[in-house]
Amino acid sequence: MINLPAAASNVLDKVFRGGVADLRPMPRVLVDHGPNRWVYRLAGAGAGDPVLLVPPLAAPALCFDLRRGCSLAEHFVDARRRTYLVDYGTVSFADRGLGIEHWIDEVLPRAIRAASADAGGRPVHVVAWCLGGILSLLTVADQADLPVASITTVASPIDFTAIPLVAPARPLVELTGGWLLTAPYRLLGGAPRQIVRWAFQLSSVDKYVTKPVALLTHLDDMEFLAQIEAVEEFMDNMVAYPGRTFGQLYHRFFRGNDLHDGVVDIEGRLISLAKIEVPVLVIAGATDGIAPEPAVRRLTMLLDHSPDVRFEVCPGGHLGVLTGRSARHTTWKAMDAFLEKHAAA
């Protein structure tokens, strides 16, 4: 039975007051800036080892700061962790020549060093979501001298053959020699933000089909409505993929499944995940359609030289496992325990 006064109040907030979600970003200070790189220190963060939040390409950095109450950034600040966030900004047609190497050679190493320097030279705990996790792993595997204390990946697929969403397209892709997507992304200079948005929606099409009914039956549930609003804001801020990067992801990861064996050829340079020598926490979402548990778990079999590899399956889909309404009691607690264990003396 719907609570009519609560439902009426929520409807008034949505119609006349702009919504029920508190979408204010956490206050932040810019500490480093360069091409495709803005590194912020979140205001109010405490002392100790720095934590650097690394988003994927194409997704806005607000994935870590979705809304008040469901913000990993807010959680870390409240826990008095010295917290940093890297933002890649927007991607335009002029960026079409940027490849994966731009992120693993320039953007992420500089962001890691900037966070460490701002924190007095302390080693950085990298916390990354989706492709941000893959790029972080490749960066640390390639540059052992980076001041990294640990890596946490959330919903980062390693075995692309274990992703049901891409399985149906694989035979057609191979039949066309990979040109099914190659010609369009070369013509467009990448994957435009609207296509990225549609792809994300397709991964949870059942929720979009049933969304009107869900809204009507939850009009009295402010938390439910706030989460819907926050996810819509996230979707509206999707970013394009640069053409060359998209091409590498398509041919190396989607077609070749190079990550499955933990060795990736980046412009003639072999990068092996087995070279990672820091602790790694691997988190998968129990209902993630984009990065299902088997696709994520594969990473734990490739980290031969990591002193501590932990694997957790937490409730939620691809975004929900990172910042859903239950994440504060599950995913974030797993992160807290891991970071506490590997805090510098």
MARKEMI-690839 format. One record per residue (C-alpha): residue in one letter; x, z, y. Coordinates in steps of 0.1 Angstrom, whole numbers. Layout:
% residues N
{drense "A",{X,Z,Y}}
...
***
This chain:
% residues 345
{drense "M",{0,0,0}}
{drense "I",{15,-11,34}}
{drense "N",{19,16,60}}
{drense "L",{-1,0,88}}
{drense "P",{12,19,118}}
{drense "A",{48,13,106}}
{drense "A",{40,-24,100}}
{drense "A",{24,-27,135}}
{drense "S",{54,-11,151}}
{drense "N",{78,-35,133}}
{drense "V",{58,-65,142}}
{drense "L",{58,-55,179}}
{drense "D",{96,-50,177}}
{drense "K",{101,-84,162}}
{drense "V",{77,-103,185}}
{drense "F",{83,-85,219}}
{drense "R",{116,-67,216}}
{drense "G",{138,-93,199}}
{drense "G",{138,-78,164}}
{drense "V",{143,-46,145}}
{drense "A",{180,-50,135}}
{drense "D",{208,-35,155}}
{drense "L",{231,-65,158}}
{drense "R",{256,-50,183}}
{drense "P",{291,-58,172}}
{drense "M",{316,-30,168}}
{drense "P",{337,-26,200}}
{drense "R",{371,-43,196}}
{drense "V",{404,-50,214}}
{drense "L",{423,-83,210}}
{drense "V",{459,-76,197}}
{drense "D",{470,-110,187}}
{drense "H",{460,-146,193}}
{drense "G",{472,-181,182}}
{drense "P",{458,-213,168}}
{drense "N",{427,-205,147}}
{drense "R",{436,-168,149}}
{drense "W",{422,-139,169}}
{drense "V",{432,-105,156}}
{drense "Y",{411,-76,168}}
{drense "R",{416,-38,165}}
{drense "L",{383,-21,162}}
{drense "A",{379,5,189}}
{drense "G",{376,41,176}}
{drense "A",{395,34,145}}
{drense "G",{418,63,134}}
{drense "A",{454,66,121}}
{drense "G",{470,59,88}}
{drense "D",{476,26,71}}
{drense "P",{459,-4,88}}
{drense "V",{431,-23,70}}
{drense "L",{428,-60,78}}
{drense "L",{394,-77,72}}
{drense "V",{398,-113,62}}
{drense "P",{367,-136,62}}
{drense "P",{365,-169,43}}
{drense "L",{367,-203,61}}
{drense "A",{333,-216,73}}
{drense "A",{317,-182,74}}
{drense "P",{316,-161,106}}
{drense "A",{338,-130,108}}
{drense "L",{305,-110,114}}
{drense "C",{302,-109,76}}
{drense "F",{322,-77,79}}
{drense "D",{300,-65,108}}
{drense "L",{266,-77,98}}
{drense "R",{245,-50,115}}
{drense "R",{248,-13,123}}
{drense "G",{242,6,90}}
{drense "C",{253,-24,69}}
{drense "S",{287,-30,85}}
{drense "L",{319,-25,65}}
{drense "A",{338,-25,98}}
{drense "E",{316,3,110}}
{drense "H",{321,22,77}}
{drense "F",{359,20,80}}
{drense "V",{359,31,116}}
{drense "D",{336,60,108}}
{drense "A",{360,70,80}}
{drense "R",{388,70,107}}
{drense "R",{406,41,92}}
{drense "R",{427,20,115}}
{drense "T",{407,-13,111}}
{drense "Y",{416,-49,122}}
{drense "L",{396,-81,119}}
{drense "V",{408,-117,119}}
{drense "D",{385,-143,133}}
{drense "Y",{393,-181,129}}
{drense "G",{370,-192,158}}
{drense "T",{352,-225,156}}
{drense "V",{363,-256,138}}
{drense "S",{360,-290,155}}
{drense "F",{367,-327,145}}
{drense "A",{401,-322,162}}
{drense "D",{410,-297,134}}
{drense "R",{403,-322,106}}
{drense "G",{440,-325,98}}
{drense "L",{445,-288,90}}
{drense "G",{451,-280,54}}
{drense "I",{451,-248,33}}
{drense "E",{488,-244,41}}
{drense "H",{479,-238,78}}
{drense "W",{461,-206,67}}
{drense "I",{486,-193,42}}
{drense "D",{517,-203,62}}
{drense "E",{506,-194,97}}
{drense "V",{472,-178,103}}
{drense "L",{472,-150,77}}
{drense "P",{509,-141,77}}
{drense "R",{508,-138,115}}
{drense "A",{476,-117,114}}
{drense "I",{491,-94,88}}
{drense "R",{522,-89,108}}
{drense "A",{503,-84,140}}
{drense "A",{481,-56,124}}
{drense "S",{512,-40,109}}
{drense "A",{531,-41,142}}
{drense "D",{501,-27,162}}
{drense "A",{499,1,137}}
{drense "G",{535,11,141}}
{drense "G",{549,-10,113}}
{drense "R",{528,5,85}}
{drense "P",{519,-17,55}}
{drense "V",{485,-34,56}}
{drense "H",{456,-31,32}}
{drense "V",{440,-66,31}}
{drense "V",{403,-66,24}}
{drense "A",{389,-101,19}}
{drense "W",{356,-118,10}}
{drense "C",{351,-150,-10}}
{drense "L",{376,-178,0}}
{drense "G",{392,-152,23}}
{drense "G",{403,-134,-9}}
{drense "I",{418,-166,-24}}
{drense "L",{437,-174,7}}
{drense "S",{450,-138,10}}
{drense "L",{462,-139,-26}}
{drense "L",{480,-172,-21}}
{drense "T",{496,-159,11}}
{drense "V",{509,-127,-5}}
{drense "A",{520,-145,-36}}
{drense "D",{540,-170,-15}}
{drense "Q",{555,-145,10}}
{drense "A",{566,-114,-8}}
{drense "D",{582,-100,24}}
{drense "L",{549,-95,42}}
{drense "P",{540,-59,50}}
{drense "V",{511,-56,25}}
{drense "A",{502,-24,8}}
{drense "S",{473,-37,-13}}
{drense "I",{447,-65,-16}}
{drense "T",{410,-61,-22}}
{drense "T",{390,-92,-30}}
{drense "V",{352,-93,-30}}
{drense "A",{333,-122,-46}}
{drense "S",{364,-144,-48}}
{drense "P",{359,-170,-77}}
{drense "I",{390,-180,-96}}
{drense "D",{376,-199,-126}}
{drense "F",{354,-226,-111}}
{drense "T",{341,-237,-145}}
{drense "A",{323,-204,-147}}
{drense "I",{302,-211,-117}}
{drense "P",{267,-224,-129}}
{drense "L",{259,-239,-95}}
{drense "V",{288,-265,-97}}
{drense "A",{285,-273,-135}}
{drense "P",{258,-299,-132}}
{drense "A",{277,-319,-106}}
{drense "R",{310,-319,-125}}
{drense "P",{302,-349,-148}}
{drense "L",{291,-371,-118}}
{drense "V",{321,-361,-98}}
{drense "E",{345,-371,-126}}
{drense "L",{325,-403,-133}}
{drense "T",{331,-414,-97}}
{drense "G",{367,-403,-97}}
{drense "G",{361,-376,-72}}
{drense "W",{347,-400,-46}}
{drense "L",{312,-384,-46}}
{drense "L",{323,-361,-18}}
{drense "T",{357,-376,-8}}
{drense "A",{342,-405,13}}
{drense "P",{317,-383,32}}
{drense "Y",{341,-355,42}}
{drense "R",{367,-381,53}}
{drense "L",{342,-399,74}}
{drense "L",{329,-367,90}}
{drense "G",{363,-350,93}}
{drense "G",{352,-321,71}}
{drense "A",{321,-303,60}}
{drense "P",{298,-298,91}}
{drense "R",{284,-263,97}}
{drense "Q",{249,-274,89}}
{drense "I",{259,-287,55}}
{drense "V",{278,-254,49}}
{drense "R",{246,-235,59}}
{drense "W",{225,-256,35}}
{drense "A",{249,-250,6}}
{drense "F",{247,-213,12}}
{drense "Q",{209,-214,12}}
{drense "L",{209,-235,-19}}
{drense "S",{228,-208,-38}}
{drense "S",{198,-184,-33}}
{drense "V",{170,-210,-30}}
{drense "D",{146,-186,-49}}
{drense "K",{149,-161,-21}}
{drense "Y",{141,-187,5}}
{drense "V",{111,-199,-14}}
{drense "T",{97,-164,-17}}
{drense "K",{108,-152,17}}
{drense "P",{74,-155,35}}
{drense "V",{57,-135,8}}
{drense "A",{85,-109,9}}
{drense "L",{82,-105,46}}
{drense "L",{45,-100,45}}
{drense "T",{47,-74,18}}
{drense "H",{75,-55,35}}
{drense "L",{62,-54,71}}
{drense "D",{64,-16,71}}
{drense "D",{100,-15,58}}
{drense "M",{123,-16,88}}
{drense "E",{155,-17,67}}
{drense "F",{143,-47,47}}
{drense "L",{133,-66,79}}
{drense "A",{165,-56,96}}
{drense "Q",{186,-70,68}}
{drense "I",{166,-103,68}}
{drense "E",{173,-106,105}}
{drense "A",{210,-99,101}}
{drense "V",{214,-124,73}}
{drense "E",{196,-151,95}}
{drense "E",{220,-143,123}}
{drense "F",{249,-147,99}}
{drense "M",{236,-181,87}}
{drense "D",{231,-193,122}}
{drense "N",{268,-188,129}}
{drense "M",{283,-207,100}}
{drense "V",{314,-228,109}}
{drense "A",{326,-262,97}}
{drense "Y",{354,-268,72}}
{drense "P",{383,-288,84}}
{drense "G",{385,-321,66}}
{drense "R",{419,-317,49}}
{drense "T",{412,-282,39}}
{drense "F",{379,-292,24}}
{drense "G",{395,-320,5}}
{drense "Q",{421,-296,-10}}
{drense "L",{395,-271,-20}}
{drense "Y",{374,-299,-35}}
{drense "H",{402,-316,-55}}
{drense "R",{424,-285,-63}}
{drense "F",{398,-259,-70}}
{drense "F",{364,-276,-78}}
{drense "R",{378,-307,-97}}
{drense "G",{411,-294,-110}}
{drense "N",{402,-257,-114}}
{drense "D",{439,-251,-106}}
{drense "L",{433,-214,-99}}
{drense "H",{423,-208,-135}}
{drense "D",{459,-206,-146}}
{drense "G",{470,-189,-114}}
{drense "V",{494,-216,-102}}
{drense "V",{484,-239,-73}}
{drense "D",{503,-269,-59}}
{drense "I",{501,-267,-21}}
{drense "E",{518,-299,-7}}
{drense "G",{545,-299,-34}}
{drense "R",{550,-261,-34}}
{drense "L",{539,-242,-64}}
{drense "I",{524,-208,-56}}
{drense "S",{518,-184,-86}}
{drense "L",{495,-154,-84}}
{drense "A",{517,-137,-110}}
{drense "K",{542,-131,-81}}
{drense "I",{519,-106,-64}}
{drense "E",{535,-72,-66}}
{drense "V",{510,-50,-48}}
{drense "P",{479,-32,-62}}
{drense "V",{448,-54,-63}}
{drense "L",{411,-44,-65}}
{drense "V",{388,-71,-77}}
{drense "I",{351,-68,-70}}
{drense "A",{323,-90,-83}}
{drense "G",{286,-91,-74}}
{drense "A",{262,-84,-104}}
{drense "T",{238,-111,-92}}
{drense "D",{262,-135,-74}}
{drense "G",{254,-171,-80}}
{drense "I",{283,-185,-60}}
{drense "A",{310,-163,-76}}
{drense "P",{296,-149,-108}}
{drense "E",{313,-121,-127}}
{drense "P",{332,-143,-152}}
{drense "A",{346,-165,-124}}
{drense "V",{358,-134,-105}}
{drense "R",{371,-114,-135}}
{drense "R",{396,-142,-143}}
{drense "L",{419,-130,-116}}
{drense "T",{426,-97,-135}}
{drense "M",{443,-118,-162}}
{drense "L",{467,-135,-138}}
{drense "L",{483,-106,-119}}
{drense "D",{512,-100,-143}}
{drense "H",{534,-81,-118}}
{drense "S",{508,-61,-99}}
{drense "P",{513,-24,-105}}
{drense "D",{476,-16,-105}}
{drense "V",{447,-40,-111}}
{drense "R",{412,-27,-109}}
{drense "F",{379,-45,-116}}
{drense "E",{345,-35,-104}}
{drense "V",{311,-50,-108}}
{drense "C",{288,-38,-80}}
{drense "P",{251,-46,-72}}
{drense "G",{243,-76,-50}}
{drense "G",{246,-113,-46}}
{drense "H",{274,-132,-28}}
{drense "L",{268,-116,6}}
{drense "G",{249,-86,-6}}
{drense "V",{278,-72,-27}}
{drense "L",{299,-70,5}}
{drense "T",{273,-58,30}}
{drense "G",{239,-54,14}}
{drense "R",{218,-23,17}}
{drense "S",{232,-7,-14}}
{drense "A",{269,-16,-7}}
{drense "R",{276,16,12}}
{drense "H",{269,35,-21}}
{drense "T",{287,12,-44}}
{drense "T",{311,-15,-32}}
{drense "W",{324,6,-2}}
{drense "K",{329,37,-23}}
{drense "A",{350,16,-48}}
{drense "M",{371,4,-18}}
{drense "D",{374,39,-4}}
{drense "A",{387,53,-37}}
{drense "F",{412,24,-41}}
{drense "L",{425,27,-5}}
{drense "E",{429,65,-8}}
{drense "K",{449,61,-41}}
{drense "H",{473,36,-25}}
{drense "A",{476,51,9}}
{drense "A",{512,54,21}}
{drense "A",{526,89,22}}
***
